[in-house]
């Protein structure tokens, strides 16, 4: 007996975002704290679209780098993460204990992101266009709004490349609805306090 039969209606291949625009999303559990090529810590955020024509599609690798090499770099890093948290509805005065703490507590968070096409200059993807997160916004009560702007032609040829990375992974997220009252930001003991970063 066969394990399964091939079914073109049961694939991930068409389940990716094909237009720039603004999208209501939730943060997936595959979001993680990694090290950037520069050696600096980086929060790598993955999203799933909540509504509209692209509901269920993923946008991967929204990278927020933490740079503490100079006071002005720390200020920019704080502003970058603050912008994300405010868009996600976290109230003023909420302490963030560490980058790992930040990661642990944004999973399941709902917000809106602005996507636009950007040409890659790196490696095998040089010359190809990918959707990149340009802005973090509060959830849009009117829903996601693709703007019709599809992938520009690439010198190197985009082929069937997906957004920031191949889509259709198995980790689709099970984080349910999010309520800012559920965030344990105000209870530092509720998550591991790793890689503490002074503010």
Secondary structure, 3 states (H helix, E strand, C coil): CCCCCCCCCCCCCCCECCEEEEEEEEECCCCEEEECCCCCEEEEEEEEECCCCCCCCEEEEEEEECCCCCHHHHHHHHHHHHHHHHHCCCCCCCCCCEHHHHHHHHCCCEEEEEEEEEECCCHHHCCCEEEEEEEEECCCCCCCEEEEEECCCCCCCCCCCCCCCCCCCCCCCCCCCCCHHHCHHHCHHHCCCCCECCC
